[in-house]
Amino acid sequence: MELKRWLDLGGVACWRLGGKSVQAGSTWQTKVAGEVWIWLNHQGEGVIWGKEDRMFLRPGMYAIFGEDGEDRWRWTRLPGQHAAEVVVISRAWLARRIGGQMNHVHPQFAQWLAGGGRLAFAGLMSGPEKELAEALAGTDAAAPGHAMRTEARILEWAAVRLFRTGRADSGAGFCHEMKQRLDPVRRALSLLEMRIAEGIDLQRLGRECGVSPTHLSRMVKARTGQTLRDHQRRIRISRACELLKEAGASVTDVALDVGYQSLSHFAKAFREETGKSPREWRE
């Protein structure tokens, strides 16, 4: 499996991921300073992660991330066949094309364009992302005019996703969804899913969600009827059920992949969520 660049326009580059992975591992890492990366995932599962963000991608999902630091971002893939289109856009290139219309760009993205910082989001591909992914996948790099057509497609995606129709508009696409992620409860549950194999660090969660740890715990319980640990168990076991469908996946490996160091604790949590043992569920 390889990540190969097939177009470089000086400010915009297109990459293609393809091939089969036999075992889980990290196959790609890079600095993304001053760039925004758009990862359009056709096939295969894996995790894109930086110093403070982790995004799990399944087929049909996309991720957007960027920052100005020296930390590296990595793509860790799971076994299976993989296919993805990746677009890398420099902040300077994008800012030049937006020009004097910056006041129409969603404030969160405009802030990143103007002053940098960190940007990270993952979600399901909808119309604009699907159209861009299909266009990139069908591009023949040897065909006349392919560079111009590709640039036009990327600009079309940006025009749909980044701009608001007016000041009252909260923003289309991922900008609107990023705003939703500012809700402490949504943000906390999203972070639990991103860090499925990690324990709950309540102090860190509270800091990242913008509220005190105690208040966050109360908010989650009041809004959902479940504690953070209840949600973590649900998320882990849901993922374990998916992994157990794969041929050759051992119960021990699955338990470790979703954060359980003890098989007995994994089996107990699995039965509490599904009513069956992991082996009974698979059979």
C-alpha positions in Angstrom: 0.0 0.0 0.0 1.3 3.5 -0.8 0.4 7.1 -0.7 1.5 8.6 -4.1 1.4 12.2 -5.3 0.0 12.5 -8.8 -0.4 16.3 -9.2 1.4 19.3 -7.8 0.2 22.8 -8.9 2.3 24.8 -6.5 0.0 25.4 -3.6 -2.3 22.5 -4.3 -1.2 18.8 -4.5 -3.3 15.7 -5.0 -2.3 12.3 -3.6 -3.8 8.8 -4.0 -3.7 6.0 -1.4 -4.2 2.5 -2.7 -3.3 -1.1 -1.9 -3.8 -3.8 0.7 -2.6 -3.8 4.3 -2.0 -7.2 5.9 -1.5 -6.0 9.4 -2.2 -2.7 11.3 0.6 -0.1 11.3 1.6 3.4 10.6 2.4 3.9 6.9 2.5 7.7 6.6 3.5 10.7 8.6 4.2 14.3 7.8 4.2 17.9 9.0 1.2 19.9 7.9 2.3 23.4 8.8 0.5 26.1 6.8 -1.6 23.6 4.9 -5.1 22.1 5.1 -5.3 18.4 4.2 -8.6 16.9 2.9 -8.7 13.1 3.2 -11.5 11.5 1.2 -11.8 7.9 2.3 -13.3 5.4 -0.3 -12.3 2.1 1.2 -10.6 0.7 4.3 -10.4 1.9 7.9 -7.8 3.7 9.9 -7.0 6.6 12.2 -5.5 10.0 11.3 -4.0 11.5 14.4 -1.9 14.5 15.5 -0.7 15.7 18.9 -4.2 16.5 20.3 -6.7 15.1 17.8 -7.5 11.6 16.6 -10.0 10.9 13.8 -11.2 7.4 13.0 -12.2 7.0 9.3 -14.4 4.4 7.8 -15.4 4.0 4.2 -17.4 7.1 3.0 -15.9 9.4 5.6 -13.6 12.4 5.2 -11.3 14.4 7.4 -9.9 17.9 7.3 -6.9 18.9 9.4 -4.1 21.5 9.5 -1.9 23.4 11.9 1.2 25.5 12.2 3.2 23.5 14.7 6.2 21.2 14.2 4.2 18.1 15.3 3.7 15.4 12.8 0.3 13.9 11.7 0.1 10.2 11.1 -2.2 7.7 9.3 -2.5 4.4 11.0 -4.4 1.8 8.9 -6.2 -1.4 9.8 -5.9 -4.6 7.8 -7.7 -4.7 4.5 -8.0 -3.0 1.1 -7.5 0.8 1.1 -8.4 3.6 -1.3 -8.5 7.3 -0.7 -8.0 10.6 -2.4 -6.0 13.3 -0.6 -5.9 17.0 -1.4 -3.3 19.3 0.2 -3.9 23.0 0.0 -1.6 25.7 1.3 -3.2 28.3 3.4 -1.6 31.1 1.3 -3.0 29.7 -1.9 -6.5 29.4 -0.5 -6.4 32.9 1.1 -5.3 34.5 -2.3 -8.3 32.9 -4.1 -10.7 34.0 -1.4 -9.3 37.5 -1.6 -11.6 40.3 -0.4 -14.5 37.9 0.3 -13.0 36.8 3.7 -15.9 38.3 5.6 -18.2 35.7 3.9 -16.1 32.7 5.0 -17.2 31.0 8.2 -15.5 32.7 11.1 -13.7 29.6 12.4 -12.1 28.9 9.1 -11.4 32.6 8.4 -9.6 32.7 11.8 -7.4 29.7 10.8 -6.6 31.3 7.4 -5.6 34.6 9.1 -3.7 33.4 12.1 -3.1 29.7 11.9 -3.6 27.4 14.9 -5.0 23.9 14.7 -7.9 22.7 12.5 -9.4 19.2 12.7 -12.7 17.6 11.7 -14.0 14.2 10.5 -17.4 13.3 9.2 -19.5 11.5 6.6 -19.0 12.6 3.0 -22.0 14.2 1.5 -22.6 15.7 -2.0 -19.6 18.0 -2.4 -17.1 15.5 -0.9 -18.5 12.6 -2.9 -18.4 14.6 -6.1 -14.8 15.8 -5.5 -13.7 12.2 -4.6 -15.3 10.7 -7.7 -13.8 13.4 -9.9 -10.3 12.9 -8.5 -10.5 9.1 -8.7 -11.5 9.4 -12.3 -8.8 11.8 -13.4 -6.3 10.7 -15.9 -3.1 12.5 -15.0 -1.9 12.1 -18.6 -4.9 13.7 -20.2 -4.6 17.2 -21.6 -6.0 19.9 -19.3 -6.3 17.6 -16.3 -4.5 20.1 -14.0 -7.0 22.9 -14.8 -10.0 20.6 -14.4 -8.7 19.3 -11.1 -8.0 22.8 -9.7 -11.5 23.9 -10.8 -13.1 20.9 -8.9 -11.2 21.8 -5.7 -12.2 25.4 -5.9 -15.8 24.4 -6.5 -15.7 22.2 -3.3 -14.2 25.2 -1.4 -16.8 27.6 -2.6 -19.6 25.3 -1.4 -18.0 24.3 1.9 -16.3 27.4 3.2 -18.7 30.3 2.4 -21.8 31.5 4.1 -24.9 32.9 2.3 -25.1 35.7 4.9 -24.1 36.7 8.3 -27.0 34.8 9.9 -25.9 31.6 8.2 -24.0 29.4 10.6 -21.9 28.0 7.7 -22.2 25.1 5.4 -20.7 21.7 5.6 -17.9 20.9 8.1 -17.9 24.5 9.4 -21.4 24.1 10.7 -20.6 20.7 12.1 -17.4 22.1 13.8 -19.6 24.6 15.5 -21.8 21.8 16.8 -18.7 20.1 18.2 -18.2 23.0 20.5 -21.1 21.7 22.5 -19.3 20.1 25.5 -21.3 16.9 25.5 -21.0 16.3 21.8 -17.3 17.1 22.0 -16.7 14.8 24.9 -18.4 11.8 23.2 -16.6 12.5 20.0 -13.3 12.5 21.8 -14.1 9.2 23.5 -14.7 7.7 20.1 -11.4 9.2 18.7 -9.5 7.8 21.6 -11.2 4.5 21.9 -8.2 2.6 23.2 -7.3 5.2 25.9 -8.6 5.5 29.4 -10.8 8.4 30.4 -8.7 11.4 31.5 -11.5 13.6 33.0 -9.2 16.6 33.6 -8.1 16.6 30.0 -11.6 16.1 28.7 -12.9 19.0 30.7 -10.1 21.2 29.5 -10.7 20.3 25.8 -14.5 20.8 26.2 -14.2 24.1 27.9 -15.9 23.2 31.2 -14.8 21.8 34.5 -14.4 18.0 34.8 -17.2 17.8 37.4 -19.6 19.9 35.4 -18.9 17.9 32.2 -19.7 14.6 34.0 -23.0 16.1 35.2 -23.9 17.5 31.8 -23.3 14.1 30.1 -25.4 12.2 32.6 -28.2 14.8 32.6 -28.3 15.0 28.7 -27.9 11.3 27.9 -28.9 9.4 31.0 -25.5 7.6 30.9 -22.1 8.3 32.4 -18.9 8.9 30.4 -17.8 5.4 31.3 -21.1 4.0 30.1 -20.5 5.7 26.8 -16.9 4.6 26.6 -18.0 0.9 27.1 -20.7 1.3 24.4 -18.3 2.8 21.9 -15.7 0.2 22.6 -18.0 -2.8 22.3 -19.6 -1.4 19.2 -16.2 -1.2 17.6 -15.3 -4.7 18.9 -18.4 -6.1 17.2 -17.2 -4.7 13.9 -13.7 -6.1 14.3 -15.1 -9.5 15.3 -16.7 -9.8 11.8 -13.3 -9.8 10.2 -11.9 -13.3 9.3 -9.0 -14.3 11.5 -9.5 -11.6 14.1 -8.8 -13.1 17.6 -10.8 -12.1 20.6 -7.5 -11.1 22.4 -6.4 -8.8 19.6 -9.9 -7.2 19.4 -9.9 -6.6 23.1 -6.5 -4.9 23.0 -7.5 -2.8 19.9 -10.5 -1.3 21.7 -8.6 -0.6 25.0 -9.1 -3.6 27.2 -5.9 -5.1 28.7 -7.8 -7.9 30.5 -9.8 -10.5 28.6 -12.1 -11.0 31.6 -12.9 -7.3 31.8 -13.5 -7.3 28.0 -15.8 -10.3 28.2 -17.8 -8.8 31.1 -18.2 -5.5 29.3 -19.2 -7.3 26.1 -21.8 -9.4 27.8 -23.3 -6.3 29.6 -23.7 -4.5 26.2 -24.8 -7.4 24.0 -26.0 -10.2 26.3 -23.5 -12.6 24.8 -19.8 -13.4 25.1 -17.5 -12.3 22.2 -17.3 -15.9 20.9 -21.1 -16.4 21.1 -21.7 -13.1 19.3 -19.4 -14.0 16.5 -20.9 -17.4 16.1 
